[in-house]
Amino acid sequence: MKIGFIGCGNMARAIISGLIASKTFAPEEIIASDKSEAALNEAAEKFGINTTTNNCALVLESEMLLLAVKPQILPAVAEEIADVVDESKLIISIVAGQDIKKITELFGKKIKLVRTMPNTPALVGAGMTAMSPGPGVTPVEAQYAQKILESFGEVEVVPEHLMDAVCAVSGSSPAYVAMFIEAMADGAVLEGMPRAQAYKFATQAVIGTAKLIMETGKHPGEIKDMVCSPAGTTIEAVRLLEERGFRSAVIECMDACAEVSKKL
């Protein structure tokens, strides 16, 4: 079976890397198209995959498709390939903010579509992806799509109406987490720590805390309480974060993110 990637940007390349590393697909079973020949040449050199600038040729050569284009480009792509797409081809979409109904309407026909939202940690095999199978996708096809997505991280099946929440909590949140790490490192630098060392301490603290929550199943509040000794340093820091509206700011930023996602 061959899988065709329409779009060969960072996320598409992360998925391709995961597919090859997990041996879900061999390089010769993957074909990618993109308007950028430089992106295609880079992917071909790095992964040994097939490439083309002809989207219709890619569709005809592939049994499965992965749509990895920008939302504003999707209408033109759908119109271009609609005549060569049929219900025998399973389509996985990672296009942000475009729901199953809208994508189906762009194609102007029934299609087998799985809507997904991965995030950038997929680049290092640590992605978090939500998937929502559309009408006509069989349980076997949904399982196969999930296997593909699991090649670069964790996957959860969610009802499609939660995709805007997914955008806020995992799709966009690597930016918030990166800002938090940067701010903690800046604070350590203020206290005299060399910047490279500050980033290592801050980053490992985030990784370790996340792993602790995942592996123990403890509530995040319980982890916080474990660190907060009476009249200690941590509770004073927590008090100041609460005073400055830390949690409220995070909740509000996620709400704003979800609202923009709804309007895409």
C-alpha positions in Angstrom: 0.0 0.0 0.0 1.2 3.5 -0.8 0.4 6.7 1.2 0.5 10.1 -0.5 1.2 13.3 1.4 -0.2 16.5 -0.1 2.0 19.0 1.6 5.5 18.4 2.8 6.0 20.9 5.6 7.4 20.3 9.1 4.5 18.3 10.3 4.3 16.1 7.2 8.0 15.4 7.5 7.6 14.5 11.2 4.8 12.0 10.3 6.9 10.6 7.4 9.9 10.1 9.8 7.6 8.3 12.3 6.1 6.0 9.6 9.6 5.0 8.4 11.1 4.6 11.9 8.2 2.4 13.0 8.3 0.4 9.8 4.6 1.2 9.2 5.6 2.2 5.7 8.8 1.7 3.7 10.3 4.8 2.1 9.3 3.5 -1.4 5.7 3.3 -0.2 5.5 7.0 0.5 5.1 9.8 -2.0 4.9 13.5 -1.3 3.8 16.5 -3.2 4.4 20.2 -2.5 4.6 23.5 -4.3 8.1 23.9 -2.9 10.6 21.8 -4.8 13.2 22.6 -2.1 11.0 21.0 0.5 10.5 17.9 -1.7 14.2 17.6 -2.5 15.0 17.8 1.3 12.4 15.1 2.1 13.7 12.9 -0.8 17.3 13.2 0.4 16.5 12.7 4.1 13.9 9.9 3.9 14.4 8.3 0.4 10.7 8.8 -0.5 9.2 9.5 -3.8 8.2 13.1 -4.6 6.1 14.9 -7.2 4.7 18.4 -7.9 1.6 16.8 -9.5 -1.2 16.3 -6.9 -3.4 14.3 -9.2 -0.6 11.9 -10.1 0.1 11.4 -6.4 -3.6 10.6 -5.8 -3.7 8.1 -8.6 -0.6 6.4 -7.3 -1.7 6.2 -3.6 -4.3 4.1 -1.8 -4.3 6.4 1.2 -3.9 10.2 1.3 -2.8 12.6 4.0 -3.8 16.2 3.6 -1.1 18.5 5.2 -1.7 21.9 3.7 -2.6 25.3 5.1 -6.4 25.9 5.6 -6.4 28.7 3.0 -4.8 26.4 0.4 -7.2 23.5 1.0 -10.1 24.7 -1.3 -7.8 24.8 -4.3 -6.3 21.5 -3.5 -9.7 19.8 -3.0 -10.9 21.2 -6.3 -7.8 20.1 -8.1 -7.9 16.4 -6.9 -11.7 15.9 -6.5 -12.1 14.1 -9.9 -9.4 11.5 -9.0 -10.5 10.9 -5.4 -13.1 8.2 -4.7 -14.4 6.3 -1.6 -11.8 3.6 -2.0 -9.2 6.1 -0.7 -8.9 6.7 3.0 -8.0 10.4 3.7 -6.4 11.6 6.8 -6.5 15.4 7.3 -4.2 17.4 9.6 -5.5 20.7 8.2 -6.2 23.0 11.1 -9.7 24.2 11.8 -11.4 22.4 8.9 -14.1 20.1 10.0 -15.3 16.9 8.2 -18.4 18.5 6.8 -16.5 21.4 5.3 -13.8 19.3 3.8 -16.4 16.9 2.3 -18.3 19.9 0.8 -15.0 21.1 -0.8 -14.6 17.8 -2.5 -18.3 17.8 -3.6 -18.7 14.1 -3.0 -18.7 11.4 -0.3 -15.2 10.7 0.9 -13.7 8.6 3.6 -12.1 11.1 5.9 -10.4 11.0 9.3 -9.9 14.5 10.8 -6.9 14.8 13.1 -4.9 17.3 15.0 -1.3 16.4 15.8 1.2 18.8 17.5 4.8 19.8 16.9 6.4 17.3 19.5 5.6 14.8 16.7 9.0 16.0 15.3 10.7 14.0 18.1 8.2 11.1 18.3 6.4 12.6 21.3 3.3 14.0 19.6 -0.2 14.1 21.0 -2.8 13.6 18.3 -6.6 13.7 18.4 -8.6 11.9 15.7 -12.2 11.9 14.6 -13.3 9.4 12.0 -15.9 10.7 9.6 -19.0 8.9 8.2 -18.2 5.9 6.1 -14.9 5.2 7.8 -15.0 1.5 8.9 -13.7 0.5 12.3 -10.8 -1.3 10.6 -9.9 1.8 8.6 -10.1 3.9 11.8 -7.8 1.5 13.6 -5.3 1.6 10.7 -5.4 5.4 10.7 -4.7 5.3 14.5 -1.8 3.0 13.9 -0.3 5.5 11.5 -0.8 8.4 13.9 0.8 6.3 16.8 4.0 6.1 14.8 4.9 9.6 16.1 3.3 9.7 19.6 0.1 9.2 21.6 -3.4 9.2 20.0 -6.9 9.7 21.4 -10.2 9.3 19.5 -12.4 12.3 20.3 -15.8 13.5 19.1 -15.3 16.1 16.5 -16.9 18.9 18.5 -13.9 18.7 20.9 -11.4 19.5 18.2 -11.3 23.2 19.2 -10.5 22.2 22.7 -7.8 19.9 21.4 -6.3 22.9 19.5 -6.0 24.8 22.7 -4.8 22.0 25.0 -2.3 20.2 22.7 -2.2 21.7 19.2 -1.1 25.2 20.3 0.1 24.5 23.8 3.7 23.7 22.9 4.0 27.5 22.4 2.7 28.2 25.9 5.0 25.5 27.4 8.0 26.9 25.5 7.3 30.4 26.8 7.0 29.0 30.3 10.4 27.3 30.0 11.9 30.4 28.5 10.6 32.5 31.4 11.9 30.1 34.0 15.3 30.1 32.3 15.3 33.9 32.3 14.6 33.8 36.0 17.5 31.5 36.6 19.7 33.8 34.5 18.6 36.7 36.7 19.9 34.7 39.6 23.3 34.3 37.9 23.0 30.9 36.2 24.5 30.5 32.7 21.7 30.5 30.0 22.5 27.1 28.5 22.4 25.5 32.0 19.2 27.5 32.8 17.4 26.0 29.8 18.5 22.5 30.7 17.2 22.9 34.3 13.9 24.4 33.2 13.3 22.0 30.4 14.1 18.9 32.5 11.8 20.1 35.2 8.9 20.3 32.8 9.7 16.9 31.3 10.1 15.3 34.7 7.0 16.8 36.1 4.9 15.7 33.1 6.3 12.2 33.3 5.6 12.1 37.0 2.0 13.0 36.5 1.6 10.5 33.5 3.2 7.6 35.2 1.8 7.9 38.7 -1.7 9.1 37.7 -1.5 11.7 40.5 -3.6 14.8 40.2 -1.5 17.9 39.3 -2.6 19.6 42.4 -1.3 16.7 44.5 2.1 17.0 42.8 2.1 20.7 43.6 1.2 20.0 47.3 4.1 17.5 47.5 6.6 20.3 46.7 5.0 23.0 48.9 6.4 22.7 52.4 4.9 24.9 55.1 6.3 28.4 55.0 8.7 27.2 52.3 10.1 28.6 49.1 7.7 26.9 46.8 4.5 28.0 48.5 5.7 31.6 48.4 6.3 31.2 44.6 2.9 29.6 44.2 1.3 32.4 46.2 2.8 35.0 43.8 1.7 33.1 40.7 -1.8 33.0 42.1 -1.7 36.7 42.9 -0.6 37.5 39.3 -3.4 35.4 37.8 -1.2 32.6 36.4 -3.9 29.9 36.1 -6.5 32.4 35.0 -4.2 33.7 32.2 -3.6 30.1 31.0 -7.4 29.3 31.0 -8.1 32.6 29.2 -5.4 32.0 26.5 -6.8 28.6 25.8 -10.3 30.0 25.5 -9.1 32.6 23.0 -7.2 29.9 21.1 -10.3 27.7 20.8 -12.4 30.7 19.7 -10.0 31.4 16.8 -10.0 27.7 15.9 -13.8 27.8 15.6 -13.6 30.7 13.1 -11.0 29.1 10.8 
